[in-house]
């Protein structure tokens, strides 16, 4: 099956889509450093990436004329800054709002399916009407804005068309959900809006893949069976006491017959086999110690024995607490680039050849590879039946 990916960034979603069995016809991003990361991994022959037809380009200039084959999946993570809680919340007024380009690509390429990822802030009440506008545009991509028509008037026209019940031309069945990456085996509590659409003529019935991992199972392994500590060879005297919040879950797990499945993966699960980083160590690529980490109110780092906080890109360099880890002795340090990449489930042979700050920005902006693969695999399965 064939895919096109826009706003590829450092390649997290693209890796997931390729691992799910899609062949890329186009991978596009306008950021030079992100494209250089992909090119370096292509030079190294990294699986799935080496054959990508990468284009460093502003998607607003793409005409898609050279894509002659049918597109099965259009995927992408449009820039999140217009909707991020940490941003300026300008939505459609932000020149980085690329959802209109997603709709143009859908209208032009007529893909069988669409996969879009963005920050949870997109579904905040503040953006409610504009989010409805995005969803209705994806549903009816051929009903475009008229000359001089502002987006609220366009939304009203789309709503009237939607409620009349008669469908003409190209249209899609669109579903969205906020997914927590931890529920799918990513060692990070990263909640994101995922939008999936199927071309209506295919008659595909869609539901998001069920979670494979749970908080309850982690609490079980930590405090009921204590299998977690045995696996990591942590002596009883070094095991921390459960938090107040965990105690209520412990009671639930002990009293419940519910099969909670696999445990959420923790920071320790992700990085335990890596040696302590050293400032000038080159034994493991991207695993260099960076000094200067310090906690402050609201930015206290991620505990080792829980999924990491959401890694963030930051507007002015690397954010503090979201990119730090609290060690067993209570000290804090920054995650290395390699550790952060593991928290986003990039493979160890995937290299970030740019500065530490730029590497952390790319990683913080990425879609976890495992999450992308999980959703794309289910899309591939539905398209194959």
C-alpha positions as CSV (number, residue, x, y, z in Angstrom):
1,X,0.0,0.0,0.0
2,X,1.1,3.5,-0.8
3,X,1.4,6.5,1.5
4,X,2.2,10.2,1.5
5,X,3.4,11.9,4.6
6,X,3.3,15.7,5.1
7,X,5.0,17.6,8.0
8,X,7.3,14.6,8.6
9,X,9.5,16.3,11.2
10,X,12.3,13.9,12.3
11,X,10.3,10.9,11.0
12,X,8.4,9.4,14.0
13,X,5.1,9.0,12.3
14,X,6.7,8.1,9.0
15,X,8.6,5.2,10.7
16,X,5.3,4.0,12.2
17,X,3.5,4.2,8.9
18,X,6.3,2.4,7.1
19,X,6.5,-0.3,9.7
20,X,2.8,-0.9,9.2
21,X,3.5,-1.9,5.6
22,X,3.0,1.3,3.6
23,X,5.4,2.3,0.9
24,X,6.1,6.1,0.8
25,X,5.5,8.0,-2.4
26,X,6.4,11.3,-0.7
27,X,7.8,12.4,2.6
28,X,7.8,16.2,3.0
29,X,8.9,18.8,5.5
30,X,10.2,22.3,5.2
31,X,12.5,22.3,8.2
32,X,16.1,21.9,7.1
33,X,17.4,20.3,10.4
34,X,14.6,17.7,10.5
35,X,15.3,16.8,6.9
36,X,19.0,16.5,7.7
37,X,18.2,14.0,10.4
38,X,16.2,11.9,8.0
39,X,19.0,12.2,5.3
40,X,21.6,11.1,7.8
41,X,19.6,8.0,8.7
42,X,19.1,7.3,5.0
43,X,22.9,7.5,4.6
44,X,23.2,5.0,7.4
45,X,20.8,2.6,5.7
46,X,18.2,2.6,8.6
47,X,15.4,0.3,7.9
48,X,12.2,1.8,6.4
49,X,13.8,5.2,6.1
50,X,16.5,4.6,3.5
51,X,14.1,4.5,0.5
52,X,11.9,7.4,1.5
53,X,11.5,10.0,-1.3
54,X,12.2,12.9,0.9
55,X,11.5,16.5,-0.2
56,X,12.6,19.5,1.8
57,X,9.8,21.8,0.8
58,X,7.0,24.1,2.0
59,X,3.8,22.0,1.5
60,X,2.0,25.1,0.4
61,X,4.0,24.9,-2.8
62,X,3.3,21.2,-3.5
63,X,1.1,20.5,-6.6
64,X,1.3,16.7,-6.2
65,X,1.4,16.4,-10.0
66,X,4.3,13.8,-9.9
67,X,2.2,11.4,-7.7
68,X,0.6,9.4,-10.4
69,X,-0.2,6.3,-8.3
70,X,-3.2,6.0,-6.1
71,X,-2.6,7.0,-2.5
72,X,-3.9,4.6,0.1
73,X,-2.9,6.7,3.2
74,X,-2.3,10.4,3.7
75,X,-0.6,10.9,7.0
76,X,0.9,13.8,8.9
77,X,1.3,15.9,12.0
78,X,0.6,19.5,11.2
79,X,2.5,22.0,13.3
80,X,1.0,22.0,16.8
81,X,2.1,25.5,18.0
82,X,-1.2,27.2,17.0
83,X,-3.1,24.9,19.4
84,X,-0.5,23.9,22.0
85,X,-1.2,24.9,25.6
86,X,2.4,26.1,25.7
87,X,1.9,28.3,22.6
88,X,0.1,31.5,21.8
89,X,-3.2,29.9,21.1
90,X,-3.8,31.8,17.8
91,X,-5.3,28.8,15.9
92,X,-6.4,29.9,12.4
93,X,-4.7,33.3,13.0
94,X,-1.3,31.6,13.2
95,X,0.6,31.4,9.9
96,X,1.7,27.9,11.0
97,X,-1.8,26.5,10.9
98,X,-1.4,23.9,8.2
99,X,-4.8,22.2,8.4
100,X,-5.9,24.0,5.2
101,X,-3.0,22.3,3.5
102,X,-4.1,18.9,4.8
103,X,-7.5,19.5,3.3
104,X,-6.0,20.6,0.0
105,X,-3.9,17.4,-0.1
106,X,-7.0,15.3,0.6
107,X,-9.0,17.1,-2.1
108,X,-6.1,16.6,-4.6
109,X,-4.9,13.1,-3.8
110,X,-8.2,11.6,-2.8
111,X,-6.5,9.1,-0.5
112,X,-8.4,6.0,0.7
113,X,-7.6,6.9,4.3
114,X,-6.2,9.8,6.3
115,X,-4.2,9.8,9.6
116,X,-3.6,13.1,11.4
117,X,-2.0,13.7,14.8
118,X,-1.9,16.8,16.9
119,X,-1.8,18.1,20.4
120,X,-4.6,17.5,22.9
121,X,-5.0,21.3,23.1
122,X,-6.8,21.2,19.7
123,X,-9.9,19.8,21.4
124,X,-10.1,22.5,24.1
125,X,-13.3,24.4,24.3
126,X,-11.5,27.5,23.1
127,X,-10.9,25.9,19.7
128,X,-14.2,24.1,19.6
129,X,-15.7,25.8,16.6
130,X,-12.5,25.8,14.7
131,X,-12.0,22.1,15.4
132,X,-15.5,21.5,14.0
133,X,-14.5,23.5,11.0
134,X,-11.4,21.2,10.5
135,X,-13.4,18.0,10.8
136,X,-16.1,19.2,8.4
137,X,-13.5,20.3,5.9
138,X,-12.0,16.8,6.1
139,X,-15.4,15.3,5.7
140,X,-16.2,17.4,2.6
141,X,-12.9,18.5,1.1
142,X,-14.5,19.6,-2.2
143,X,-16.6,22.2,-0.5
144,X,-14.0,25.0,-0.4
145,X,-14.2,28.5,0.9
146,X,-15.5,31.0,-1.6
147,X,-13.7,34.2,-2.4
148,X,-14.0,36.6,0.5
149,X,-15.7,34.0,2.8
150,X,-14.3,33.8,6.3
151,X,-14.1,30.5,8.1
152,X,-17.1,30.9,10.4
153,X,-19.3,31.5,7.3
154,X,-17.7,28.5,5.6
155,X,-18.3,26.4,8.8
156,X,-22.0,27.4,8.7
157,X,-22.3,26.4,5.0
158,X,-20.6,23.1,5.7
159,X,-22.9,22.4,8.7
160,X,-26.0,23.1,6.6
161,X,-24.7,20.7,3.9
162,X,-23.8,18.1,6.5
163,X,-27.3,18.1,8.1
164,X,-29.3,18.0,4.9
165,X,-28.3,14.3,4.6
166,X,-27.5,14.2,0.9
167,X,-23.9,13.5,-0.1
168,X,-22.4,14.4,-3.4
169,X,-18.9,13.9,-4.7
170,X,-15.8,13.2,-2.6
171,X,-16.5,12.8,1.1
172,X,-15.0,11.0,4.1
173,X,-16.2,9.4,7.3
174,X,-14.1,11.1,10.0
175,X,-13.4,9.9,13.6
176,X,-11.2,11.4,16.3
177,X,-10.0,10.5,19.7
178,X,-7.5,11.6,22.4
179,X,-5.1,8.7,22.8
180,X,-2.6,8.3,25.7
181,X,0.6,6.8,24.2
182,X,1.2,5.0,27.5
183,X,-1.8,2.8,26.7
184,X,0.0,1.5,23.7
185,X,3.4,0.6,25.1
186,X,5.1,4.0,24.9
187,X,7.0,4.8,28.1
188,X,5.6,8.3,28.2
189,X,2.3,9.9,29.2
190,X,1.7,11.7,25.9
191,X,-1.9,12.5,25.1
192,X,-2.6,13.4,21.5
193,X,-5.6,13.9,19.2
194,X,-5.6,11.4,16.5
195,X,-8.0,11.9,13.5
196,X,-8.7,9.0,11.1
197,X,-10.8,9.3,8.0
198,X,-11.8,6.8,5.4
199,X,-13.2,7.6,1.9
200,X,-16.9,7.0,2.2
201,X,-17.2,4.9,-1.0
202,X,-15.1,2.2,0.7
203,X,-17.7,1.4,3.3
204,X,-15.0,0.9,6.0
205,X,-16.2,0.6,9.6
206,X,-13.6,2.0,11.9
207,X,-12.8,2.0,15.6
208,X,-9.5,2.9,17.3
209,X,-7.4,-0.1,18.4
210,X,-8.0,-1.0,22.0
211,X,-5.3,-0.2,24.6
212,X,-2.6,-2.9,25.1
213,X,-1.1,-1.5,28.4
214,X,-2.6,-0.1,31.5
215,X,-1.9,1.9,34.7
216,X,-3.6,-0.8,36.8
217,X,-1.3,-3.4,35.5
218,X,1.8,-1.3,36.3
219,X,0.4,-0.7,39.9
220,X,-0.1,-4.5,40.1
221,X,3.5,-5.2,39.1
222,X,4.8,-2.5,41.4
223,X,2.9,-2.9,44.6
224,X,0.9,-6.2,44.5
225,X,3.1,-8.8,42.9
226,X,6.3,-6.6,43.0
227,X,7.4,-8.4,39.8
228,X,8.6,-5.0,38.5
229,X,11.2,-4.6,41.2
230,X,12.4,-8.2,40.9
231,X,12.8,-7.7,37.1
232,X,15.0,-4.6,37.7
233,X,16.8,-6.2,40.6
234,X,15.8,-3.4,43.0
235,X,16.2,-4.5,46.7
236,X,13.2,-4.1,48.9
237,X,14.9,-1.5,51.1
238,X,15.4,0.7,47.9
239,X,11.8,0.4,46.7
240,X,9.9,3.7,47.3
241,X,6.5,3.7,49.0
242,X,3.5,3.9,46.8
243,X,2.0,7.4,46.4
244,X,-1.4,8.3,47.9
245,X,-2.9,8.1,44.4
246,X,-1.4,4.7,43.9
247,X,-2.9,3.3,47.1
248,X,-6.4,3.7,45.9
249,X,-5.5,1.9,42.7
250,X,-3.8,-0.9,44.7
251,X,-7.1,-1.6,46.5
252,X,-8.9,-1.6,43.2
253,X,-6.4,-4.0,41.6
254,X,-6.5,-6.3,44.7
255,X,-10.3,-6.5,44.7
256,X,-10.8,-6.7,41.0
257,X,-11.0,-9.7,38.8
258,X,-10.4,-7.5,35.8
259,X,-7.5,-8.6,33.5
260,X,-5.5,-5.4,33.2
261,X,-3.1,-6.8,30.5
262,X,0.4,-5.5,30.1
263,X,1.8,-2.8,32.4
264,X,2.5,0.7,31.3
265,X,6.2,0.9,30.4
266,X,8.3,3.2,32.7
267,X,11.3,5.3,32.2
268,X,13.4,2.6,33.9
269,X,12.0,0.0,31.5
270,X,13.2,2.2,28.6
271,X,16.6,3.2,29.7
272,X,17.8,0.7,32.4
273,X,20.2,-1.1,30.0
274,X,22.0,2.2,29.0
275,X,25.2,3.0,31.0
276,X,25.2,6.3,33.0
277,X,25.9,9.1,30.5
278,X,29.3,10.8,30.5
279,X,30.0,14.3,29.2
280,X,32.4,13.2,26.6
281,X,31.4,9.6,26.1
282,X,31.1,8.4,22.5
283,X,30.5,4.7,23.1
284,X,26.8,5.1,22.5
285,X,25.7,7.7,19.9
286,X,23.5,10.5,21.2
287,X,24.1,9.4,24.8
288,X,26.1,12.4,26.1
289,X,25.5,13.9,29.6
290,X,24.3,17.5,29.6
291,X,24.9,19.6,32.7
292,X,22.7,22.3,34.1
293,X,19.5,20.4,35.0
294,X,17.7,21.8,38.1
295,X,14.1,21.3,39.4
296,X,11.8,24.2,40.2
297,X,8.1,24.4,41.1
298,X,6.1,22.7,38.4
299,X,9.2,21.3,36.7
300,X,10.4,18.4,38.8
301,X,11.4,15.8,36.2
302,X,10.0,12.4,35.4
303,X,10.2,9.6,38.1
304,X,12.1,6.5,37.0
305,X,9.3,4.1,37.9
306,X,6.4,5.7,36.0
307,X,6.0,6.6,32.3
308,X,7.8,9.9,31.5
309,X,6.0,13.2,31.4
310,X,5.3,14.4,27.9
311,X,8.5,15.4,26.2
312,X,8.2,18.9,24.8
313,X,10.0,20.8,22.1
314,X,9.9,24.2,23.8
315,X,9.7,27.6,22.1
316,X,13.0,28.9,23.5
317,X,15.2,25.9,24.0
318,X,14.7,22.7,25.9
319,X,12.0,22.8,28.6
320,X,13.1,22.0,32.1
321,X,11.0,19.5,34.0
322,X,9.6,17.7,30.9
323,X,13.1,16.7,29.8
324,X,14.6,15.7,33.1
325,X,14.7,12.4,35.0
326,X,14.7,12.0,38.8
327,X,17.3,9.4,39.7
328,X,17.1,6.9,42.6
329,X,19.1,9.1,44.9
330,X,16.7,12.0,44.3
331,X,19.1,14.0,42.0
332,X,17.9,15.2,38.6
333,X,19.6,15.3,35.2
334,X,18.5,15.9,31.7
335,X,17.6,13.0,29.5
336,X,20.2,12.3,26.9
337,X,19.2,12.5,23.3
338,X,19.3,8.7,23.2
339,X,17.1,8.3,26.2
340,X,14.6,10.8,24.9
341,X,14.5,9.0,21.6
342,X,13.8,5.7,23.5
343,X,10.9,7.5,25.3
344,X,9.5,8.3,21.8
345,X,10.2,4.6,20.7
346,X,12.7,5.5,18.0
347,X,15.1,2.5,17.3
348,X,18.6,2.8,18.7
349,X,20.1,2.9,15.2
350,X,18.1,6.1,14.5
351,X,20.6,9.0,14.9
352,X,20.0,12.7,15.6
353,X,23.1,14.4,14.0
354,X,22.2,17.9,15.1
355,X,22.9,19.9,18.3
356,X,21.5,18.7,21.7
357,X,18.9,21.5,21.7
358,X,17.8,20.9,18.1
359,X,17.7,17.1,18.7
360,X,15.5,17.5,21.7
361,X,13.2,19.9,19.8
362,X,12.8,17.3,17.0
363,X,12.2,14.5,19.5
364,X,9.7,16.6,21.5
365,X,7.8,17.4,18.3
366,X,7.7,13.8,17.1
367,X,4.9,11.2,17.1
368,X,5.9,8.1,19.1
369,X,6.9,5.5,16.5
370,X,5.0,2.7,18.3
371,X,1.8,4.8,18.5
372,X,2.0,5.7,14.8
373,X,2.6,2.0,13.9
374,X,-0.3,0.8,16.0
375,X,-2.9,3.1,14.4
376,X,-1.5,2.8,10.9
377,X,-1.5,-1.0,11.2
378,X,-5.2,-1.0,12.0
379,X,-5.8,1.3,9.1
380,X,-3.8,-1.0,6.8
381,X,-5.8,-4.0,8.1
382,X,-9.2,-2.2,7.4
383,X,-8.0,-1.2,3.9
384,X,-7.0,-4.8,3.1
385,X,-10.3,-6.4,4.0
